[in-house]
Amino acid sequence: MAASERRGNFKSKKKGSIEPAILVTQEDWYNEAVKLEDGAERWFLSDIKKTMKGYLAAMEAYDRALVSEKPNVDDTYNIHYNQTRLLLKIYTDYINVDGCINLFQYVNLDGIESADALVVSIETIIKRFETVVENFPNEVGWDLLFNLLTSYYTYVESETNIPGETLINIIPTFISHFHHIIRLENELLDKNEMADLDQVEVDDEEVDSYLRDNLVEQTAVDFSTGSGIKTKIQENETPGLALSMETFDKETVIDTLALGYKFVNEIMANQLESENTAPGEIVNIAQKNYVEELLVKFIGQLDEMVLASNVKELEAQELITAKRSIESLKFLYRRDLQAFLSTLERTDENAMMSSVELLDMALHTFTADSSWQLRTSLSKTLGKLQTMIAERQSDIVTGKLKNKYNELSPTVFSLCEIMINRADNELARCLLKQAELDQLQGQPHPEEDIERTIRILQQNARTLLTNAKAIAHKSCGFNEYITDKLKRNYIYGQATMRLDIIESPGSGKLPEDLEDQPFYKALCMS
């Protein structure tokens, strides 16, 4: 997944009404918990510790609500949903940022008692959502189902070599929930379209009002590449300050369809990885055939849903990118190199980010004879991305892109990540040329050409890492959010770590982050 796509597109909490002064009933404590959570989110951009304190207080208030007087089914459902959604938000925003960064390692949470209760695995979050679905089948809404599907997607995206028995349980469950959410969303769209045709002002008694939480607009945080965080307002409730009067729309369905394709893409990638790692062992032949049968059928269903929804290309770039990635993966399955490479001829940023991931998978799929061609294609793609993102960075700094200063730090992170990836790829190409050189002992002229190429590749890598380190080190100004600053510090550390090994080889100790990089390993052991 591209770095910019990995933030959580989860749906937001259920809002209660105005809280009373004395907290006695379940509703009292429920509203207090929502108030505490809203208060915590006001610190989200500037102080992680204060945010976590607020989240912990909200979680404790939700717990009190569950054991308070005058419980009712709707509030009990909402409380369980809110608690689990909050755990997913923490997991996405802090524990698994961009699929690999745990920001809590850079934050001192000392003094926050029971903070560990908020740090749970994605498997635990999935189980909690499933328990809510099981216990409240008549109350389940599209927002909970979207968060549950997002949790499943997050799990398969972050795991490697998922066992076959796990896959054959997850995939049918995901598909079942997916059809459920599509039914709910289509029913809602039909109601909205009828209301538009009749030009009738629909009140809360005739159709549920589905509103979008405008936290994104309030904070200018890009929480996702989708339409933002959404919430469903219960009948007779008064929306809180964080809500705008924007109605549920077709964009929500597009987000859901894109999630379906991305899930398929990650399952296919996992299947391919398992085949490359241990053919027939992680996923046996019967499980493999069953998974493929499920995916083929589900892809066909997704395609039919897209046609039925009349999605326009400009409305759904993320969906289209995921569909194209699936087509590329099919050629990887068939080991058809030229057909695979032909699918990567794309020019938009998101598609090229996807191509980088696909090329990385291809390097572990095709034989070593294809490595130079694949790494050369990867180098070209990364180079185009670097130019594109560097131009955007420059436009933000110079003001050519207006009112985008809060996007500078995420852009710097993406730029440095691409540059480091390029450097790693140049060093991998060095190893390929070194292996070629070893086979040409005693042939002076070819050796000289290869040695020159090796020197150029090494210098390219050093320059890329030096520049990435300098760019990441530079402040992004007062508009930089705390989470973005920590990510920038992380990428600065990644560039520094690599440069230190290149400039001081022979340390003998390889950092864990570089264990899959043979060039750095060779330098450490030299």
N, C-alpha and C positions, 0 to 999 in steps of 0.2 A: 504494500500500500504506500502511496505517496505520503510524505510527511504531512502536507497540508490537509489530507483527507482523513487522517487518523483520529481527529477529535470527535467526541461522542455526539451523535445526532439522536440523543435520547429525549423523550417527551417529559414535560414538567409536572410538578406536583399538583395535587388537587387543592383548591383554595377553600378555606373555610370562611365564615362570616366574621364580623367584628367581634373581638374577644371581650369577655366580661372582666371585671376587676377581680372577682373571687372565682377561683378555679375549683369546681366541684364535679361537674358531669363530664362524660366522655367528650361531648362537644366543646366544653370549656377548654379541656386540655389539648384537644385536637387543634383548635384555633390558636392556642398559645404556641404549640409546636410549629405551626405554619409561620407565625410571627417571628419566632426565633430563627427559623431557617431563612426567612427573608432577610433578617438582620445580618445573619452570617454571610449571605451572598453580597452584601454591600462592601464587604472587605475582600471579596474574591480577587480583585485586580491588584491589591496592594499588600495584603498581609495574610499569608497562608495560615499562620498560627491562630490568629483571631478568627479566621474562617472556620478552622477545625473546631475551635472552642464552641462557636455558635452551632455548628453541625451536631456536636456531641450533646449540647443542651437541648437541641431540637429532638434528637433521637430519644433522649431520656423523657422528654415531654410526651412524645408519641407513645412510649412504653407506659407512662402514667395513664394516658387516655385509654389504653386497652384494658385497664383494670379499674376504671372509674365508674361512677354511677350512670344509670340510664344509657346503656350502650344501645346502638342500633346498627343494623346490617350495613347501611351505606357508609357511615362514618368508619366502622371497623374495617371495611374493605379499603376505603381511602387511606386509612392510617397504615395498613400493611403495604399498600402500594407505595405510599410516600416514603416509607422507611427503605424499601428495597430500591426504589428509584434513586434515593439519596446515596445509597451505597454504590450504585452503578455510576453516579456522577463523580463521586470521589475516586473510584477506580479509574475512570476515563480521564479525569482532569489532573490527577496527581500520581497514580500508581503505574499506569500503563500509557503514558503520554507518547503519542506517535508510535505506539506498539512496542516501545523498547526502553523508555526513560522513566525511572521512578524518581519523581521530584522530592519525595520525602527524604531521600538520602542527603539532600542539601539543606534540609530544614530541621531546626532544633525544636522538637515537640515536647521537650521536658516541661513538666509542670501541668500537662494536660492529662489528668488521670483517665484511664480507660480509653485512651485514644486508639488503642489496638482494636477496640470493638468496631471501629469504622473502617479498618483496613482488612478487607476480606477478599478471597479469591473470586474470579469470575464464575467458577463452578458453584460456589456458595450462593452467589447472586442469582444464577439460573434456577437453583433449587428453591430459593425463596419466591421468585416469581411464579414458578410452577405450582408451589403450594397455594399461592393466592388464587391462581386460576382454578385449581382443584376445589378449594373451599368456597369460592364465590363465583360459580359458573354463570349466574344470571346477572352479575354486576360487572363482569369483565368488559372493558372498553377497548377501543382501538389503540389508545395511548399506552395502556399497559402491554398490549400485544406487541406494539412496535418496540418498546423497551426490551421485552423478552426476546424478540427476534434479533435485536441489536446485540444482546448478550450472547446469544448463540453464535452470531457472526464474529464477535470479538474473540470468543473462545477458539473457533477454528482458525482464525487469522493468527492468533498468538501461539498456537501449539504446532509442534512439528511431529510428523510420523504418528498421527492419531491411529490407535489400533482399530482394526476392522470392526470388532464388536461394538466399539463406541460409535463409529460412524453409522452403523445400521440401526442404532437407536436414535441418534441425533437427527438424521436427515428426515425420516418420516414425521418426527415430532415437529421439526421446523416447518415442513410442508403443510402439516395439518393446521398449525397456528397461522401460517401465511394465508391459507384459504379463508380462515376465520376473519382475519383482519380485512382482507379484500372485500368480503361480503359486507362487513360493517361499514367500511368506507364507501362502497358503492351505494348502499342504502342511504347513506348521508348525502352523497352527491345527488342522488335522484330526488331527494326531498328539497335540496337547495335549488336544483334546476326547475322543479315544479314551482317553487316559490318565485323564482325569477320570471318564469313565463306568465304566471298569474299576476305578477307585480303586487303581491300581497305582503304586507309587513307581518312577518311571522313572530309570534311571541313565544315565550319559554314553554308554555303548555302544549304547543303544537309540535315543536321540534326542539331537540336539545341544541343549545348554542355552543358551538365549538370555537373557542377563542385561542389565539396564540399569545403565549407569554412573551412580553417584549423585553426580557432580560438582555437579549442580544443588542437591541437598539439602545437600551439604557447604558450598556457598558461598552458597546462597540467591539465586543469579543466575537470572533468568528468561531462559534462552537462547532460548526459543521459546514459541509458544502451543500447541505440540503436547505430546507426552507426555515429552519430555526426550531426553537423549542416550542412545543404546543401543549395545551392543557384543555381538559373538558370541564366546563362549569356546570355544577349541579343545579337542578331546578330550584328556583326561589333564592339562589345565592346572590350575594352582592360581590362583583368582581373586585379583587384587591388592586392596589395601585400599580402592581407589576403587569397588569393585563391591558392589552389594547382591544379595540372592538373589531379586530380583523377576523373574518369568518373562516371556517374550515373550507378548503378549496381543493382543486384538482392537484395542486402542487404536493399535497400530502400523499396522494396516491402514487405520484411519480417517485417520491422518496421511498415509498414502500416497495415499488417494483424494482427500483435500483438496488435496494437492499437484497431482494431475492436473487438478482443476477450476481451480485457481489458474493453472496453466500455460495452459490454454485461455483463461482470462480475459485474461491478459497478451498472448497472441497476437492475440486479437480487438481489444484496445485498440491494439496496434501497427498492425494493419490499418486501423483507423479513423483513427489519426493520420496514416498514410501517405496515405490518401484525402483527408484535410483539407489536407495539406501540398502534395501534387503528385499529383493523381488520375491513375492509370495509368502513372506514371513510376517510382516507387520499387518498386511491385509491379504488374506488368502484368496485363491482364485474364485471361490464361491461368493465371498464377501465383495470382491472386486466387481464381479458381474452384476450382483444385486445393486450395488451403489451406482454403477453406470446405468443400469435400467431405470433406477429412480431419477437420476439426474436428467437423462434424455427425456423422460416423460415430463418432468418439472419444467425444463427449458421450453418444451413445446407449449405448456400451459402459460408460462410467462409471456412467450411471444404472442399468444392469443389475447392475453390481457392487455398487452401494450397496444395491439391493433384496435381492440375494443375501446380503449381509452382515448384514441386519437391523439396520442402524444406527438407534439411537434419537436423536431430535432433540436431547435434552439432552446427548448424548455427542459431538455433532459440530457445534458452532456455527460453527466456522471453515469447515467443509465447506459448510454451509447458506448462509453469507454469500457464499462463492464462487459457488455455484449461482445465487443470486439476482442477483449482479452480472452473470452471463452473460445472464440474462433481460433485465436492464436494457440491456445492450449491444446486444441484438437490436433493441430499439426505437430505439436510437441509429442503428443501421445503416439502419433504415427511415425515419429522420427523423420519427418520430411523437412529438412533444413531449409531448402530454398523457398518452399511454400510458406514456412514459418516466417522467414525474414521478410517476405513480401507483404505480410500483414502488419509489419511494423513501420511502414512508410507513412508516418503521420506527422503533423506539424503543430498541433495544439499542445499546450503544456501538460494537461492532465493525461493525454494519450501517450506522450513521450515518457512521463513518469511511469506509466503502466508498462511501457516498452522496456524500461530499465529493469523492472522486476522480472519480466518475461525472459529477457536475455540472461539474467542471473540464473534462472531456472534452466535455461537451455544449456548453459555451461556445465551443468551437472547431469544433463540428459544425453547430449551427443558425445561422440568419441573425442579423444584428445586431438585427432587430426583436424577437427573443426574449431578448436579453441581460438586460434589466431583470428579467424574470420569473425567469430562471435565477439571476441574482445575488441576487435577493430570497430565493429558495428556499435558496440556499447560505448566506446570512446567517442565516436561521432555523435551519438545521441546525447551523451552527457555534455559534450561541448556545446551543442545547440541549446540545451537547457540552461547551461551556465550563462551563455550570452543573453538569453531571454530574461532570466531572473536578475542578472546584473543590470540590465537596462531598466527593469522595474525598480530596482533599488535606487538607481541614479535618479529616476523620475520622481521618486518619493522625496529624496533628499533635496533636490533642486526645487521642488514645489510644482513640477510639471503635472504630477498627479495631485490634485487638490484634496486637502483634508484626509490624507492617508498616513499620517505620521504614526498612528497606532499600529499600522501594518509593516512598519520598517523592521522591527525586530523579528517577526515571523519570516519576512523576506530574507533577512540576513541569515537566519537559521537554515532556510532552504538552500540558499546560495552556497553556504559553507559545507552543508551536507553533500551537495552535488560535487563540489571541488574535492572533498576528501574521497568520495567515491571514485572520482576520476583518477586521483593520485594512486589509490589502491589498484585500480585497473591498469595504470601504466606500469606499476611494479610487477603485477602479474604477467604483463606482456614481456617484461624483462626476463622473468623466469623462463618463459617460452623461448625467447631468443638465446638465453644462456644454454638451454638444453640443445638447441639447434647448433650452437657453437661447439659444444662438447662432442658433437657427432662429426665435426669437420676438422678434426686434428690434422695439421700438416697441409692445409689448403689456404695459403696466405691471403689471397685477395678476398675470397668470401668471408674469411675470418675478420678482416679489417672492416668490411661493410657491417657485419653483425655487431662487432664491438662498438662501432660508431652509433648504431641504432640503440644499443643498450645504454650508452652514455646519455643520449638524447632523452630516452624514456626516464632514466633516473633523475635527470635535471628537471624534466617536466614535473615529476612527482614532487620533488623538493620545492619547486616554485609554487605549485598548487597548494601544498601544505603550509608554506610560509605565508602566502597571501590569505588563505583561509584563517589562519591563526590571527593575523593582523586585523582582518575584517571582523571576526568574532569578538576580538578584544575591545573594539571601539564602542563607546557608549551609544545607545540608541535614543538618548534623550529622556525628558521627563514623561513622555507619553508611553514609555515602555512598561508593560504589565509585569508583575512579579514572576508569574509563570513563564513568560517569554524570556525574561532575564535569566532565569535558571536554565532554560533550554539553551540559551546562547552561551552560558558558562559551560554547559555540558559539551557543546560542539567545539568550543575553544579547547577544552581538555582533550577531546579526541584528536584534534590537529596537533596539539602540543605533544601528546604521547607518541604519535607516529614520528614527528620530527626528532624527538629525543633518541629514538631507536636508530634512525638513519644517521644522525650526527654522532652518536656514541654507541656503536655496535659492540656486541660481545658482552652485554650485561648478564646474559644467561637467564634472565627472568622475563617471560612473555606475559604482558597484561591479559587478563581474561577476555577482554573485548576483542583481542586480536588473535585468538587461538585458531580461528579459521582462515588466517592470512599467512600463507606459507613463506612469503618474502620476508615479513617481519620476524617470523620464527627463525628463518635462516640467519638473519642478521644478529638476533639475540644469541644464537649458539655459535656464531663465528669467532 
